[in-house]
Amino acid sequence: MLLKTKPADVFVDRHNGPDSAAVADMLRTIGVESIDQLIDETVPAAIRLKKPLNLPAALTERAFLAKFKQIAGKNRLFKNYIGLGYHDTQLPPVIQRNILENPGWYTAYTPYQAEIAQGRLEALINYQTMIIDLTGLEIANASLLDEGTAAAETLHMFHSLSKKKNATRYFVSEQVLPQTIDVLRTRATPLGIELVVGDHRTFDLTDESLFGAILQYPAADGAVYDYTDFISKAHDNNLFVTVAADLLSLTLLTPPGEMGADAVVGNSQRFGVPMGYGGPHAGFLATKDAFKRVIPGRIIGQSIDAAGNKAYRMALQTREQHIRREKATSNICTAQVLLSVLAGMYAVYHGPQRIRQFASNVHALTQTLAGALANLGLNQRNEFYFDTLDLKLESTELQQAIRQEAEAAGINFRYFEEHGTPRVGISLHQNTEIEDVRAIVAVFSKVLGKEAAAVELPAEVTVNWPAGLIRTSEYLTHPVFNTHHSETEILRYMKQLENKDLSLAHSMIPLGSCTMKLNATAEMIPVTWPEIGGLHPFAPREQAQGYAEIFTDLEKWLCEVTGFAAVSLQPNSGAQGEYAGLLAIKGYHDARGDQHRNVALIPASAHGTNPASAVMAGMQVVVVKSTEEGNIDVEDLKAKAAQYADKLSCLMVTYPSTHGVYEETIIDICETIHQHGGRVYMDGANMNAQVGLTSPATIGADVCHLNLHKTFCIPHGGGGPGVGPIGVVADLAPYLSGHVLIDADGRTAGAVTSAPWGSASILPISYAYINMMGGEGLTQATRIAILNANYIKARLEEHYPVLYTGANGRCAHEMILDCRQFKKAGIEVEDIAKRLMDYGFHAPTVSFPVAGTLMVEPTESESKEELDRFIEAMISIRKEIAAVEAGRADAKDNVLKHAPHTAAAVLAHEWTRPYTREEAVYPTEYARAHKFWPTVARIDSAYGDRNLICSCTPLEQYVDAEEQLVSTDKGPSY
């Protein structure tokens, strides 16, 4: 007997769902002999790659983790006192294990289907309540991307709200964080807004060209100012005022809302989220109730369900850019939901007293350090401070000597100059102990050649702030923040919330365009390693050589996948990638003296973020028609390209199309744009159908963004984190995003996010995926994704019309099921979406890109068994619709209209519906054996918008109002 040796545990077999026997069976169903034949019939020959991907050979999980441990070990973990919005913190292990490392939380989708997302929605309500309480304002959203982009969102929001129609100037305090100023300048320039940076204490607010201002609290150098008078004077001059604030400090300092601020923004990172070399972290934005209709991002609101019970949902302008398109005020789509859940749960677990104690300890240690440094003769300039000291030095030589000694001791401070004077900034944090203070003092003592007095931890300190700066109002008073303080209680609370949510741990999530594929455990493991999470984003680059290797390799590999010359990893969402890509095109045109090129052609079928991003980049949107087959109308495109030839900046195109088709005309389309002097931006939302088979460069694109949370396996996290790096051709590379504090390889363009490499700590996930798949494995994943989609199409097309297909009747990696004909029987596409919950499934994408349809994407990670289970559910639902069509089921009182069915509904004493309880909740044998119970009935969205409640509200405050409403309004009419 001969035994052959080869790897026994190949990762690609773990990632792809169907095995060889299943593949053969699926091919027979589709009616092709091989996957090669299917791909040839699906992907146009003209755009196929001529050679395989040149990527490293695939590694096993064990080999990858061993390799990555060595890479991560090249990062050096110093004690970081740099501050500037990033601080060392402690994520409680019980939260790390049960949320951050738990696929029940990190594989869930954005909670558009609220009935099966009540756990995450409650966690986000907690987060919003935390932000509202600490900032002293009336309403908050459920997170933004980071502090810089949150500040930029308020700039745009207040510019659009200003009644001073000719006002185009925005005051920025020189003490706003430098990276925030960088992002603000990037965002302001394309909109024709001028930033005026200066000293808030002396600035003239009567200038009629001003529309708003932004301040930092505490300031970047650590000083704490009372902004009450400034804000009052600003309001007297019809200016809006934003305050960027530190959350932990607001437990002791008077909140900006009580000073009159119109908005408060910031970063919730220090509430338990590791620094991670810059992200991901949840930015926050709180504002006044008067602005609730224009606040960007998502607001989680409270409504009622069909039974009159309290239920949470996303409210108001959620995903409004998909509706308003070029008239949208923001391109925000995903945000940092998983991170906001972590920060909110940190507040739930610790409660107001313990969080205040963290703040008290930090301030006490900072006072102790200040006293010890003063005894050494150092000049500490901040009269009032919270956690940061600002040392004015006599010479640059002294600054350099301090840095040398500190780094030798494994310590990082902030080194900077102000008005030509060298300075050292020291920011303490939650994890600082008295031993750390002694080590800091020892550095200065040694450099100065002086003996330091003994440094002891005081039992108490006196806060010397003026009365106007000392917080007297309560916060985090809701019971949720005062109940779950033991590990047993928080563990059970988190598990109760998790059990209310459907995730990939339960079943496939067949969302077209969103690509909910496997997030392998081996890919996720390094994310929580200290070598990945413990680095400050502004630490010296020589301390981050492991990260440098990850960035270099990942950029090189993504260039190979896309065919481009350069990649920027900075954008921390797909929408940010769109924006950064458009800015690169704008930078190219501007450098050539073509500032007038500002027209962006965008197909009518494009993602709503496309036109929103184009407007943010200062472009004029011109819509290109679609044909009846759903393709770009090439004749209309050519006519408009010619019409706007002198002003043409770019075309934004998604490929394969938003309709799930490889358009045969794509090369002709790109060539047309180039002929008229424009560039081609490709939306990378559908890269899952390109990798290894074609590429953006091959079709003729000049730039594209890549949703790493789609194609490259970063988990969706219930609505983020996402990463949206962009690839560009060589002549656009000089216009990729740079950063004011870190030399990002010589790039000088402005930053689009706060951190130089965006959400750096989750890039290892995509790094791991590519490492373990290799070029051949990535290509096979694309082939299986196309196979799975066409298998579903073949099984379902006799039950549901498939709206668009390619030249040979094939779909790409997703398809659109047309449900519009059911409206004649009174059945809406929403009814199908809600009924799928009773079968244990999340709905496909509803009414996008075509109203009244379902867009289905199975991904390559789902097995044939799971695909068949979904197909069985869809066929069963079609039979339920047929019963309504034939009159066997009542048009309004049927199993679809009442879906989803809760345990409470079917356990009620009386059951008056014309179908059985069993038909309601056990429509298949699988559902009987593996039942997932929605915890609320269908939610009344309109009621939630009319009666917006977006923070934790004690039951007794609204129960009477609910009872009154239920007696007069039975909820949604279905």
Buried (B, 14 or more C-beta within 10 A) or exposed (E): EEEEEEEEEBBBEBBBBBEEEBBEBBBEEBEBEEBEEBBBBBBBEEBEBEEEBEBEEBBBBEBBBEEBEEBBEBBBEBBBBBBBBBBBBBBBEBBBBBBBBBBBBBBBBBBBBBBBBBBBBBBBBBBBBBBBBBBBBBBBBBBBBBBBBBBBBBBBBBBEBBEBEEBBBBBBBBBBBBBBBBBBBBBBBBBEBEBBBBEBEEBEBEEEEBBBBBBBBBBBBBBBBBBBEBBEBBBEBBBBBBBBBBBBBBBBBBBBBBBBBBBBBBBBBBBBBBBBBBBBBBBBBBBBEEBBEBBBBBBBBBBBBBBBBBBBBBBBBBBBBBEBBBEBBBBBBBBBBBBBBBBBBBBBBBBBEEBBEBBBBBBBBBBBBBBBBEBBEBEBBBEBBBBBBBBEBEEEEBBBBBBEBBBEBEBBBBBBEBEEBBBBBBBBBBBBEBEBBBBBBBBBBBBBEEEBEEBEEEEEBEBEBEEEBEBEEEBBEBEBBEEBBEEEEBBEBBEEBBEBBBBBBBBBBBBBBBBBBBBBEBBBBBBBBEBBBBBBBBBBEEBBBBBBBBBEBBBEBBBBBBBBBBBBBBBBBBBBBBBBBBBBBBBBBBEEEBEEBBBBBBBBBBBBBBBBBBBBBBBEBBBBBBEEBBBBBBEBBBEBBEEBBEBBBBBBBBBBBBBBBBBBBBBBBBEBBBEBBBBBBBBBBBBBBBBBBBBBBBBBBBBBBBBBBBBBBBBBBBBBBBBBBBBBBEEBBBBBBBBBBBEBBEBEBBBBBBBBBBBBBBBBBBBBBBBBBBBBBBBBBBBBBBBBBBBBBBBBBEBBBBBBBBEEBBBBBBBBBBBBEBEEBBBBBBBBBBBBBBBBBBBBBBBBBBEBBBBBBBBBBBBBEBBBBBBBBBBBBBEBBBBBBEEEBBEEEBBBBBBBBBEEBBEEEEEEBEBEBEBBBBBBEBBEEEEBBBBBBBBBBEBBBEBBBBBBBEEEEBEEEBEEBBEEBEBBEB
